[in-house]
Amino acid sequence: MAWPTEFAPTATRESLSERRPLGATGLEVTPICVGSGPLGGASVAFDYDTPVDQAVTTVLAAFASPFNFLDTSAGYSNGEAERRIGLAIREAGGLPDGFVLGTKVDPDPVTGAFDGPAVRRSFESSLERLGVDWVPLLQLHDPEVIGFEAGVAPGGAVEELIKIRDEGLVGHLGVAGGALGVLAPYVATGVFEVLLTHNRWTLADRTARRLIDDAVSRGMGVINGAPFGGGVLARGAGASDKYCYSPINPSTRRTIESIEAICAAAGVPLGAAALQFSLRATQINATVVGVTKPERIEQTVAWATWEIPDDAWDAILAAAGESAGLPD
């Protein structure tokens, strides 16, 4: 089929360590960003636990890997992911030179407020847990919980983020979420330099394509999260009944099963195809891959560089088709 997206060749080990511009921010990042969503410990979303020592060792392995970009959030396990990253930063004697650390502000965990004061508290708590006094990238996380009008209202989240940036406490602002209809007006404000979308650019869902194209046309950096759809595009349809942390619908399951069969016939891991679908899309500057143990770093490298025959890649794209996607 004729895709409206240009796909680059498969990455090499050398190219995975090459740094590229994150839009017009001036930040230089590797094509893979280490995700910390599951590093905070027991999680309903991920259905497994990550012990503290394992999480710290994993972050240290990320510091020693080809990658120079790590994504976290105040809301991951109520700040526990950030706290564990902070432990690793201290054990390493600080962030490696050129390493880009990004975090996100979240609603007040007690009151649910997501106004200016809540954004300030979220950010200051993040700095304390991480043990840093500045971050290169700060993002408004899941703005669908307040919508657009409340977010941009006087005294609201966006106004406070601008103040934080203007105070020199962060380098650049981004917006991160899943609901495309809510993200689009935030992108259009011109306030944000980076867009992070998750679960909407995968082998099972490409509904973020227009929003990504819009962000690119504005000179924004684009980060794609959850290329495995919460795990099913790594483990297979038979190993998970969820996509994007919710029950998988029959159409999505059939799509994944078709792609699995093509991959199996070609000797290609499903996870390699899913990861490369994001990595090879030229509009995407960085792909977030969540890891929970040091060996996942090397597995990510192996999948990113797996040679997928051209005929198998074409068949995978044809099987993926144009999905109906997730609702906003």
N, C-alpha and C positions, 0 to 999 in steps of 0.2 A: 504494500500500500504506500501511497505518497504521504509521508508525514510532513507537517508544517514546521517540524523541528529539525535542526541540523545536528547530527551526531558526529562527534569527533572519533578518531581511532581509539582503540583500547589503550589505557594508560600503561606506562612502564614503571618499574620501581624508581627509576630516576625521576620521571615526571611527577610522581606522587610527592616528592619533596620540593618540587619547584613552587615558588610562591607567585601568586597572581593577584592583580588588583581586586579588591572587594568594592566593585562599583567605583564611585568617585571619592571614596572615603580617604584614600591614601594608605589604607591598611593593606598589607600584603599577606595573603593566606594561602595555605596549601589546599588542594582540591578536596581533601577529607578533613572534616572537623570532628573531633572526638566529642561524643554526646555523653552527658552525665545523668540523664534522667533516671536510670536504674541504679546509680551508685549510692543513693541515699539510704538503701536498706529495703526492708519489706515494703512492697508496693502492690496495691490492688491492680493497678494498670498492667504490671509486668508479670504478676503471678509467681514471683520468686524473690528471695532475699539475697542481699549482698552484704557480707560481714564487713566491719570497719577496716580490718587489716587488708582484706582483699581489695577493697575500694581504693585505699591509699596506694597500695602496690600497683594497681591498675593505672592510676593517675601518674605515678612515677614512670611507668612504662610508656605512657603517652608522651611524657616530656622527653624520653629518649628515642622516640619513634621518628619516622620521617615527617610527622605532622606537626604543625605549629599553631593549631587553632583548637580551642576547647570551649564548648558551649554549656552553660549551666543556668540556673534560675533560683530565685529566692523560694519559689513554690515547690521545688523538687524535694519531696519528703519533708516539707515544712522547714526547709533550710539545711537539712542534714547533708544533702549532696554538697552544698557549698562548704559546710564545715569540714567535710572529709577532704575536699580539694584543698582547703586551707591547711590542713595537716600535712598534705603532700608538699605544698609550696614551702612550708617551714622546713620539712625534712630535706628538701632539695636545696635549701639555702636561698630560695627565691625563684621566681619564674625564669626559665631559660631565656637568653637573649633572643629578641625577636618573636617571642611567643605571644599570641593574641588570645586574651581571655575575655569572653563575653558573658554577661549575665543578664537577668531580666527582673523587672519589678512585677510584683503580684499583689492581689488584694490582701488587706489585713486578715491574718489567719483567724482572728477572734471575732471581729465585727463584720467582716466581709466588705468593708469600705474600700473603695478604689479611687479615692479623690487625691488631691494634691498632698495633703498631710500623710495619707497612707503610702503614697509613692515615695515620699521622702523617708519614711520609717523603713520601708522595704529596702530601699537602696542603702541606707546607712547600716542596716543589719547585715546586708550582703558584704559590705566592706569589712565589717568586723569579723564575720565568719571566715571570709577568704584571707584576712590578714593583709589586705592591700589598702592603699589610699587613693587609688585611681584605677579605672578600667577603660580599655580602648573602646568597648562597645556595650551600650546599655539599651535594652529593648523593652518595649511595652508588651507584656505577655498576655495573650488570650483576651484581647479587648472586647470580645463578644460578651463577656460577663457584664459589661456596662453599656455596650453599644457605642455609637459614634458621638451623638449629641452630648452625652454626659462626659465623654472623654475629652472633648475639646472645649467644654464650658469653662468660664472663668473660675479659677481655683481648682481646676480639674487636673487629671493625670498628665495630659500633654503639656499644659502650662508649667507644671512642676518639673517635668523632664527637661524642658527648655532651660529652666533656671539652673538645674543641676549641670547641664552641659555648659552653660554660660559661666558658671562658677569654676570651670576647669576641672571638675571632678570626673568627667568622662570625656572620651574623645569624640564619639559619634553615637547617634540615636537610631534605633531600629524599631520595627513593629513585627511581632511574631504571633502567629495563631493559625487556626484552622478554618474558621468560618469566612469564606471568601467575600461574601456580601458585606461583612463588617470590615474586613481588611482593606477593601478597595477604597473607601473614602479616606481612610487614614493615609494610604499611599498617595492619594491625590492632594493631601495638604501641603506637600513639599517640605514638611518638617523632618521627615525620616529619610535617612540615607541608605537603610538596609531593610529588606523584606525577608522574613523567614516564614515559609509556609511548610506545613507538615501533612503527610498522608494524601496530599492532593496532586502530587506528581510521582506516580509509581506505575508499575506494570498493570496495576488494577484500577487506577484512577488518575486521569490527567486533567481534572477540572480546573487546576490552577494555571493552565497554560496562558489564558488571556491576562490574568493578573501579573504573571511573571513577565510577559511581554510588555505590559504597561510599565512595570517597575524598571525594566531594562531601558525602555525609551526615555525614562526620566533620569537615567544615569545612576540608579540605585544598585547596590549590591544585592545579589539574590542567594539565599541559603535555603537548601531543601532538606527538610528533616523527615525522618521515618521512611526511608526508601523501602523498608521491609514491611510497611503497613502494620507495625506492632509485632512482627515476627512471622506472620504466615507466609510472607514472600521469601523467607529464609528457610523455614522449617517445612513448608508445604501445607497444602489444604487438608491433608489427612492428620496433621499434627496440631492443628489449631482450629477452633471454631469462631475465632474473632478476626476482624479487620479493623484497624484503628480503635482497638480496645473495646469494640462493640460486636455483637453477634454478626457474623458474616452473612451477606445476602446470597441467595442461590446464583444470581448472575455473576457476582464476583468470584464465587467458588468455582464456577464452570470455567471462567477465564483463567484462573490460577491453575486449575487442573490441566487445561490445554497447554499452558506454558510449561508446566512441569513435565509433561510428556515430551515436548520438543527438546527440553534441556536434557532429559534422561537419554533420549535417542542420540544426542550429540555429545554426551559425556560432560555436560556443563552443569555445575552446581546451580540450583535455582537462585541461591543468594548472590552468585556472581552476576547473573543476568539482571536481577533486581537492582543491585548496586550500580552496575554499569549503565543502566537505563537513566540514572540520575547523573552519574559522573560524566558521561559522554554527551549529555545535553549541553550545548554550548552557551545557553543563556544562564546556566547555573554556575555560580562562582565556587561554591563549597557545598558538600553534602554531609549532613550530620549522621554519624554512625554511633549509636550507643554501644558502649562496651562495659562489661562487668568483671573481666579478668584479663590479666596481661596477655594471654595467648590469643585473645580476640583481636589484638592489634595485628598480629601476623596473619591471622585468618582474613582480616579485612584487606590487607595488602595482597594476599593471594587471590581473593575474589576480584579485587579491583584490576588486577593484571592478567586474569584468566583469558586465554585466547578463545574467543567465541567465533566459530566459522561464520563467514558472511551469510551463507544460506540459512544457518540456524538463527542468526540475528534477524534476518529478514522475516523468517517464520515466526519468531518471537513477537516482533512488532505487529505482524498481521494478526496473530492470536490476541494480542492486547487490545487492538481495535480502539474505538472511542467509547469509553465507559460512561454510564449515566452519572457516576460519581457519588460522593457523599453529600447529604443535605447540609446547608449552612447551619 
